[in-house]
Amino acid sequence: MSPLALSVVLALVSAVAYAAAAIVQERVAASAAGPRYAPLRRPAWWGAVVLNGVGAALHVAALAYGPLSLVQPLGALTIVFALPMAALFVGRGAGRRAWHGALMATAGLAGLLSLTTGADARSLGDGDRWLLTGAAFGAVGLLFACAHLVGRSALRSVLLATAAGVSFGAASVFTKAVSEEWTPEAPLAEWTALLVLSAFAVGGLLLSQASYRGAGLAAPLATLTVVNPVVAAAVGVTLFGEGFRYGAAGAVAALLCGVVAAGGLVELTLDRMAPAPKAPAPPAAPVRGKGPRGSDGDAAGPEIGQGVDVGAVSGARADLEVQVRSRAVAGRP
């Protein structure tokens, strides 16, 4: 197998691993009544953590055998794999609108990533690292606060997924910085970057777990899948000196791809916010009474609140008596 084909296979298997991890996380979130962010006592959640680690390792291996312009867009297929896998293994099918939004988000992200290039990229200095750390932590904190202020569960989940994507995107940037600066002669020289990387990675994992509570699979996963590489690409353009292919035309095309991806996310969010169709009410059971001949169903008896014709009092009795003229009410033949 050629290195390029091996890179494609590894990238696809990585996307499948990420999709499986997301499905497990969503199932844990849907069935757990305990902690929203870290259900440490759920073995299934630890399985999702392992699957996420496998997906990350395969993604790095794919980058070792193939170009970034090929591997990164293939990683955007996570949401496309997750929807049929959820329908097949856990019976969670997606509607037409969810599929349309997922495909829009995936196509826009794939186009955006295919236009980015890392040519002539510079390293990240100490000042830039602290600036990125502060900005990323500030953005995550703001999104986290907003998520706890909104009342709709769909919006809250999307905000938490966005915060998770920012965390994972920042972790990706620090991973690249550490890999470029690390040397065997000084293995602990990048310990501060490793510490920040770990904080962002763990924070992203916990936020992504919380984002699946009450929001299904498609919207949080698509948000996370799009925001993560977009944040990394934006940092690469602003701090690493990366750019887009084909100059100004590539930048315009990347902007259009970003709009398409954002439109897909909006459609997925609106799909989750739409009220579920109400089931038709069962027909009311007919009131069956006895007709003149004593048979059921011939004549319906009077309902509550319906007037009944009564006659005058006959005789000289002191107490008030009424004669009910409706045999259905009296129950007499």
LUMLOSE-860236 format. One line per field, with one value per residue (C-alpha): residue number from 1; residue in three letters; x, y, z. Coordinates in steps of 0.02 Angstrom, whole numbers. Layout:
n	(NUM, ...)
res	(ALA, ...)
X	(X, ...)
Y	(Y, ...)
Z	(Z, ...)
***
This chain:
n	(1, 2, 3, 4, 5, 6, 7, 8, 9, 10, 11, 12, 13, 14, 15, 16, 17, 18, 19, 20, 21, 22, 23, 24, 25, 26, 27, 28, 29, 30, 31, 32, 33, 34, 35, 36, 37, 38, 39, 40, 41, 42, 43, 44, 45, 46, 47, 48, 49, 50, 51, 52, 53, 54, 55, 56, 57, 58, 59, 60, 61, 62, 63, 64, 65, 66, 67, 68, 69, 70, 71, 72, 73, 74, 75, 76, 77, 78, 79, 80, 81, 82, 83, 84, 85, 86, 87, 88, 89, 90, 91, 92, 93, 94, 95, 96, 97, 98, 99, 100, 101, 102, 103, 104, 105, 106, 107, 108, 109, 110, 111, 112, 113, 114, 115, 116, 117, 118, 119, 120, 121, 122, 123, 124, 125, 126, 127, 128, 129, 130, 131, 132, 133, 134, 135, 136, 137, 138, 139, 140, 141, 142, 143, 144, 145, 146, 147, 148, 149, 150, 151, 152, 153, 154, 155, 156, 157, 158, 159, 160, 161, 162, 163, 164, 165, 166, 167, 168, 169, 170, 171, 172, 173, 174, 175, 176, 177, 178, 179, 180, 181, 182, 183, 184, 185, 186, 187, 188, 189, 190, 191, 192, 193, 194, 195, 196, 197, 198, 199, 200, 201, 202, 203, 204, 205, 206, 207, 208, 209, 210, 211, 212, 213, 214, 215, 216, 217, 218, 219, 220, 221, 222, 223, 224, 225, 226, 227, 228, 229, 230, 231, 232, 233, 234, 235, 236, 237, 238, 239, 240, 241, 242, 243, 244, 245, 246, 247, 248, 249, 250, 251, 252, 253, 254, 255, 256, 257, 258, 259, 260, 261, 262, 263, 264, 265, 266, 267, 268, 269, 270, 271, 272, 273, 274, 275, 276, 277, 278, 279, 280, 281, 282, 283, 284, 285, 286, 287, 288, 289, 290, 291, 292, 293, 294, 295, 296, 297, 298, 299, 300, 301, 302, 303, 304, 305, 306, 307, 308, 309, 310, 311, 312, 313, 314, 315, 316, 317, 318, 319, 320, 321, 322, 323, 324, 325, 326, 327, 328, 329, 330, 331, 332, 333)
res	(MET, SER, PRO, LEU, ALA, LEU, SER, VAL, VAL, LEU, ALA, LEU, VAL, SER, ALA, VAL, ALA, TYR, ALA, ALA, ALA, ALA, ILE, VAL, GLN, GLU, ARG, VAL, ALA, ALA, SER, ALA, ALA, GLY, PRO, ARG, TYR, ALA, PRO, LEU, ARG, ARG, PRO, ALA, TRP, TRP, GLY, ALA, VAL, VAL, LEU, ASN, GLY, VAL, GLY, ALA, ALA, LEU, HIS, VAL, ALA, ALA, LEU, ALA, TYR, GLY, PRO, LEU, SER, LEU, VAL, GLN, PRO, LEU, GLY, ALA, LEU, THR, ILE, VAL, PHE, ALA, LEU, PRO, MET, ALA, ALA, LEU, PHE, VAL, GLY, ARG, GLY, ALA, GLY, ARG, ARG, ALA, TRP, HIS, GLY, ALA, LEU, MET, ALA, THR, ALA, GLY, LEU, ALA, GLY, LEU, LEU, SER, LEU, THR, THR, GLY, ALA, ASP, ALA, ARG, SER, LEU, GLY, ASP, GLY, ASP, ARG, TRP, LEU, LEU, THR, GLY, ALA, ALA, PHE, GLY, ALA, VAL, GLY, LEU, LEU, PHE, ALA, CYS, ALA, HIS, LEU, VAL, GLY, ARG, SER, ALA, LEU, ARG, SER, VAL, LEU, LEU, ALA, THR, ALA, ALA, GLY, VAL, SER, PHE, GLY, ALA, ALA, SER, VAL, PHE, THR, LYS, ALA, VAL, SER, GLU, GLU, TRP, THR, PRO, GLU, ALA, PRO, LEU, ALA, GLU, TRP, THR, ALA, LEU, LEU, VAL, LEU, SER, ALA, PHE, ALA, VAL, GLY, GLY, LEU, LEU, LEU, SER, GLN, ALA, SER, TYR, ARG, GLY, ALA, GLY, LEU, ALA, ALA, PRO, LEU, ALA, THR, LEU, THR, VAL, VAL, ASN, PRO, VAL, VAL, ALA, ALA, ALA, VAL, GLY, VAL, THR, LEU, PHE, GLY, GLU, GLY, PHE, ARG, TYR, GLY, ALA, ALA, GLY, ALA, VAL, ALA, ALA, LEU, LEU, CYS, GLY, VAL, VAL, ALA, ALA, GLY, GLY, LEU, VAL, GLU, LEU, THR, LEU, ASP, ARG, MET, ALA, PRO, ALA, PRO, LYS, ALA, PRO, ALA, PRO, PRO, ALA, ALA, PRO, VAL, ARG, GLY, LYS, GLY, PRO, ARG, GLY, SER, ASP, GLY, ASP, ALA, ALA, GLY, PRO, GLU, ILE, GLY, GLN, GLY, VAL, ASP, VAL, GLY, ALA, VAL, SER, GLY, ALA, ARG, ALA, ASP, LEU, GLU, VAL, GLN, VAL, ARG, SER, ARG, ALA, VAL, ALA, GLY, ARG, PRO)
X	(0, 67, 96, -44, -170, -116, -142, -319, -361, -292, -388, -551, -529, -488, -653, -746, -664, -713, -891, -904, -839, -970, -1109, -1054, -1042, -1216, -1287, -1202, -1270, -1446, -1452, -1350, -1432, -1267, -1130, -1152, -969, -872, -972, -818, -916, -983, -871, -947, -882, -706, -730, -772, -613, -512, -597, -556, -375, -371, -446, -315, -172, -235, -254, -74, -17, -114, -25, 141, 103, 0, -16, -114, -224, -289, -298, -385, -536, -558, -570, -726, -817, -843, -1020, -1062, -1006, -1090, -1269, -1286, -1185, -1305, -1454, -1376, -1311, -1422, -1577, -1554, -1604, -1588, -1716, -1695, -1658, -1523, -1440, -1446, -1367, -1233, -1185, -1178, -1066, -952, -938, -902, -771, -687, -677, -607, -474, -423, -385, -272, -86, 56, 192, 323, 240, 338, 352, 246, 341, 316, 215, 101, 77, 20, -92, -172, -192, -279, -391, -440, -477, -575, -679, -713, -764, -881, -964, -980, -1065, -1183, -1228, -1291, -1395, -1497, -1656, -1663, -1569, -1523, -1439, -1353, -1282, -1221, -1135, -1050, -998, -927, -828, -765, -714, -617, -529, -484, -429, -312, -246, -210, -111, -7, 19, 93, 201, 267, 303, 404, 504, 528, 701, 764, 907, 784, 623, 551, 591, 410, 328, 224, 154, 118, 26, -81, -110, -171, -288, -367, -383, -466, -578, -633, -674, -780, -870, -907, -981, -1097, -1149, -1237, -1356, -1530, -1475, -1454, -1301, -1299, -1297, -1163, -1050, -1062, -1026, -875, -813, -821, -762, -608, -514, -582, -506, -342, -342, -381, -237, -125, -167, -150, -5, 89, 90, -6, -118, -239, -203, -228, -206, -354, -467, -428, -468, -638, -673, -625, -745, -886, -846, -854, -1026, -1086, -1020, -1102, -1266, -1260, -1234, -1380, -1492, -1443, -1477, -1647, -1687, -1657, -1756, -1908, -2051, -2086, -2246, -2387, -2469, -2653, -2769, -2864, -3050, -3163, -3261, -3446, -3567, -3681, -3849, -4007, -4137, -4323, -4313, -4178, -4038, -3866, -3814, -3986, -3992, -3852, -3884, -3866, -3691, -3636, -3707, -3846, -4020, -4154, -4339, -4434, -4619, -4720, -4746, -4907, -5001, -5003, -4841, -4740, -4570, -4514, -4518, -4475, -4521, -4381, -4453, -4294, -4294, -4110, -4067, -4191, -4127, -4304, -4366)
Y	(0, 171, 302, 410, 267, 221, 401, 399, 236, 298, 462, 372, 250, 399, 481, 319, 311, 490, 454, 300, 398, 533, 404, 327, 498, 543, 380, 407, 584, 527, 387, 459, 553, 591, 717, 805, 843, 693, 533, 446, 297, 250, 122, 170, 347, 282, 182, 345, 423, 277, 293, 479, 438, 308, 432, 563, 438, 380, 560, 598, 440, 491, 659, 567, 476, 604, 791, 904, 962, 784, 721, 870, 872, 684, 715, 818, 657, 617, 685, 595, 430, 461, 480, 310, 226, 294, 234, 62, 26, 124, 157, 346, 396, 573, 667, 747, 919, 850, 760, 916, 1021, 889, 877, 1066, 1080, 940, 1007, 1184, 1125, 1010, 1151, 1271, 1150, 1105, 1289, 1317, 1293, 1286, 1342, 1460, 1450, 1521, 1454, 1516, 1629, 1643, 1803, 1728, 1574, 1675, 1781, 1624, 1545, 1698, 1722, 1539, 1526, 1688, 1627, 1459, 1545, 1665, 1525, 1422, 1565, 1599, 1414, 1422, 1578, 1517, 1421, 1312, 1148, 1149, 1320, 1272, 1115, 1209, 1338, 1201, 1112, 1276, 1296, 1118, 1154, 1308, 1203, 1065, 1192, 1276, 1104, 1067, 1228, 1188, 1011, 1081, 1204, 1069, 949, 1081, 1138, 973, 893, 731, 828, 934, 832, 942, 1109, 1125, 1077, 1235, 1208, 1027, 1083, 1207, 1076, 951, 1079, 1121, 937, 886, 1040, 1002, 823, 873, 1011, 896, 767, 898, 961, 796, 809, 832, 885, 723, 683, 782, 964, 953, 838, 945, 1102, 1023, 950, 1119, 1236, 1134, 1145, 1319, 1386, 1297, 1365, 1542, 1535, 1467, 1612, 1748, 1684, 1555, 1657, 1527, 1575, 1512, 1435, 1537, 1704, 1822, 1703, 1565, 1680, 1723, 1539, 1497, 1630, 1557, 1382, 1451, 1525, 1356, 1267, 1396, 1376, 1189, 1217, 1339, 1214, 1077, 1190, 1242, 1059, 1022, 1176, 1133, 1066, 882, 843, 803, 634, 642, 628, 462, 476, 497, 344, 367, 378, 230, 231, 127, 168, 152, -34, -63, -97, -17, 107, 155, 318, 415, 476, 660, 719, 827, 1002, 952, 1010, 883, 917, 891, 903, 987, 912, 813, 772, 856, 794, 919, 875, 925, 788, 794, 674, 642, 616, 552, 364, 361, 456, 364, 198, 128, 33)
Z	(0, -47, 90, 18, 22, 198, 252, 181, 270, 436, 420, 383, 528, 640, 590, 628, 801, 838, 779, 890, 1039, 1009, 1001, 1165, 1247, 1189, 1256, 1423, 1430, 1386, 1515, 1659, 1799, 1884, 1842, 1677, 1643, 1711, 1737, 1806, 1871, 1700, 1613, 1446, 1466, 1491, 1332, 1243, 1313, 1243, 1073, 1069, 1107, 969, 847, 892, 874, 704, 647, 694, 605, 450, 451, 456, 293, 197, 169, 285, 140, 121, 300, 379, 261, 286, 472, 438, 391, 575, 576, 413, 488, 656, 593, 505, 643, 774, 672, 649, 824, 944, 840, 837, 661, 593, 493, 323, 396, 512, 367, 260, 397, 431, 248, 232, 384, 323, 146, 206, 330, 204, 79, 208, 267, 90, 56, 207, 189, 314, 196, 271, 442, 586, 763, 907, 1027, 1214, 1200, 1069, 1177, 1327, 1216, 1143, 1315, 1386, 1234, 1227, 1413, 1405, 1257, 1341, 1503, 1413, 1314, 1473, 1564, 1418, 1411, 1590, 1556, 1408, 1440, 1285, 1299, 1114, 1125, 1287, 1207, 1053, 1163, 1265, 1105, 1040, 1201, 1181, 1002, 1058, 1191, 1068, 938, 1062, 1113, 930, 914, 1068, 1005, 846, 943, 1059, 917, 827, 979, 1071, 1066, 1148, 1228, 1330, 1348, 1486, 1408, 1347, 1512, 1522, 1348, 1392, 1547, 1450, 1314, 1444, 1523, 1356, 1307, 1471, 1469, 1292, 1338, 1488, 1393, 1247, 1365, 1440, 1269, 1228, 1377, 1307, 1132, 1036, 933, 771, 827, 964, 862, 705, 806, 888, 723, 637, 776, 823, 655, 617, 779, 740, 563, 623, 747, 611, 497, 630, 736, 634, 474, 374, 230, 99, -67, -226, -140, -129, -227, -103, 43, -34, -67, 113, 176, 71, 137, 313, 277, 212, 367, 481, 387, 417, 603, 610, 521, 643, 791, 724, 693, 877, 932, 827, 934, 915, 821, 940, 926, 877, 1025, 1034, 991, 1141, 1190, 1150, 1295, 1278, 1357, 1348, 1220, 1234, 1207, 1336, 1210, 1226, 1093, 1033, 1127, 1210, 1386, 1431, 1475, 1620, 1609, 1489, 1541, 1585, 1563, 1725, 1760, 1894, 2066, 2077, 2235, 2404, 2475, 2579, 2511, 2340, 2212, 2031, 1899, 1777, 1605, 1526, 1540, 1493, 1650, 1760, 1695, 1678, 1529)
***
